[in-house]
Amino acid sequence: MNDKGTHFPQYRMLSNGKTYYKITGDRNFEEIQIMGSRLVRHVFIAEQYPEILRIKDMLEGYEGIYVTIEADYYADLLKRMAL
């Protein structure tokens, strides 16, 4: 993938509003999942081809599933996790 024109980090959410992403590189991303009243954070390093394609899909918005969000929105979620 290695798109030299993409500046990182990029921020996305699933269209259902329950999962949020901070894409930090073409092979790295963080994910925050909303599970009821809990927020759970995971960090991923894409090593296998399907994982790399998932990041590509996130960046491209794949069929409206991934929606661009502002960095502030993601930062607010991180603050909620710290409370």
N, C-alpha and C positions, 0 to 999 in steps of 0.2 A: 504494500500500500504506500507507505512512505511519501505522502503528499507534502512536498516542500512548501506549498502555498498555504497550508493550514497553520494557524497560530494557536498555540495551546496556552492555557487550558480552554476547553470548550465545555459548555454546560447543556445538558439535555434532561428531559424527563419522559417517562412513558406517557402515552396519551391518556391512560387511566388515572394519572396523578398519584400513583402509589410508589413509584421508583424514580429516583433522581440520580443523575450521573455527572461526575466531573472527569472529563477525559483529559488526561495530563500528557498524553503522547500517543503516537500511532499504535502503541502496544501496551498502554497503561491506562487504567481508569479506576475511579472510586465509585461506589454505589451506596446510596442510602435508601433503604426500604422502609416504608411505613407499614407496620404490622399492628393494627389496632391502635393503641395509644403509645406503642413503642416505636422507636426509630433504631434501625440496625445498620451499621456501616461495614462495608467490605472493601478491600483493596485487591485489585486484580492485575496480574501481569500476563498478557496474552502470549502464550508460547506455541499453541497449536493453531492450525489454520482456521478452524471454526471460530475460535476466540478472536482472531485477527479480523475475520469477516464481520463479527458482531460489532466491533469498534467502527469498522467502515460503515456498517448500516446505521449506527448511531449518528455518525457525522453527516451522513447523507439524508437522514430523516426517514429512511426506509418506509415507504407507503403510508406516511403520516403517523407511524407508530411512535417515533421519537420526535419530540418537540423541543425547539430551542428555548432555553430559559436564561435569565440574567444571573451573573455571578452572585449578586446580592441575595437572590432567592436561595441558592445553595448554601451560602454562608449563614442565613437565618436558620436553615435546618440543622446545621452543625451547632449553632448556639442552643437550639432546643434540646439537642442531645446532651449538652453539657449541664443542663439544669437538673 
